[in-house]
Amino acid sequence: MAAPPFPSDAHIGALPPHFWSAVLQRNNRFDGIFWYGVSTTGIYCRPSCPSRRPRPDRVRFFGTCEEAEAAGFRACLRCRPRAAGDPAAADVVAVCRRLAAAVAEGVEAADLSVAAVAAGQGLSDTTLHRRFRAVLGCTPAQFVESLRLTALRDRLRAGESIAEATYGAGFGSASRVYERSGAHLGMTPGAYARGGAGERIGVVVVPTPLGALLVAGTETGLCAVRLGDDAGALRADLAAEFPAAEVVEAEAAVQDWAAALAAYVAGERPWPRLPVDVRGTAFQRRVWEALREIPPGATITYRDLACRIGKPTAQRAVARAVASNPVALAVPCHRVVPAAGGTGGYRWGPERKARLLAGEAEAVTEDA
Ligand SMILES: [Zn+2]
């Protein structure tokens, strides 16, 4: 799947990743926020246009109608993109552009005052927050955070070192990035609160020797991996948990991840280290990342895991973080066992945990 073009579109700066989803959903909340042009037709539209959805690689995003027209696109006769938008949305757009410009310049978080930007737009901080929530479904701070993470990812992809990319994206220090995103560890939080409008989650349920395996992911990585007896119930639970997201049948990447996990569960291939896109506190993410360092065939106690992340007295918090792992198998929380012996509890059933551990021990013995 081609990466959507918008994060680095020079006309509009970085945009939230859910803009493409807004087009797919014909989401009228985004009318007045951005416009899209289709290269094959030369026409530009508002997000809610009823016309057929374009292919993502044919789309360019614009922050104003003027920009679209300057780029040679004509206004669509069906959706009339020039018709006046919601003034509240226009304020949000103006603030988004100021924030995007500041982030593009690498202004550090500490030096970027959302309140000052709001005042520049003639709005109080409270009004701005309310409008952001209404129009974009996030706070200004979350918007800025998503811009920074996008900038960080783009810089890393462009070959910058972690230090360069970190400062360039305005994070100030590498430890800030670690706290906020863990991006250099291969784990990023969802750019917005999970369940927020516009997020697109691909899902598939595959049969395994341990029962039904639900695998769900965004384009960045896995966001839910669960085991159960009933595929329908697993799907229903997922949909309930992400009420505002667009839950669709998984495309190629998520299908591949599901196949890798299913083959691993069946003992047909080693444990796969897959990308994950999970939301959690900095503490939870440290625990989850530490779990990914425990090799298959090995186990760790809660106490040792607490020491491993430098919090030897935080065993209870560590246990809670382990229990709240949203991506079973991909973050191998089944490798945590009680110090007293035995395999201990497991959200998906102690029987499944015992079989996973036995399978991993056997695979390691075969390799030796
Ligand atoms: Zn249109």
Residues whose N, C-alpha, C, O or C-beta is under 5 A from the ligand:
A	BS01	ZN	Y44 C45 R46 C49 S51 C76 R78 C79
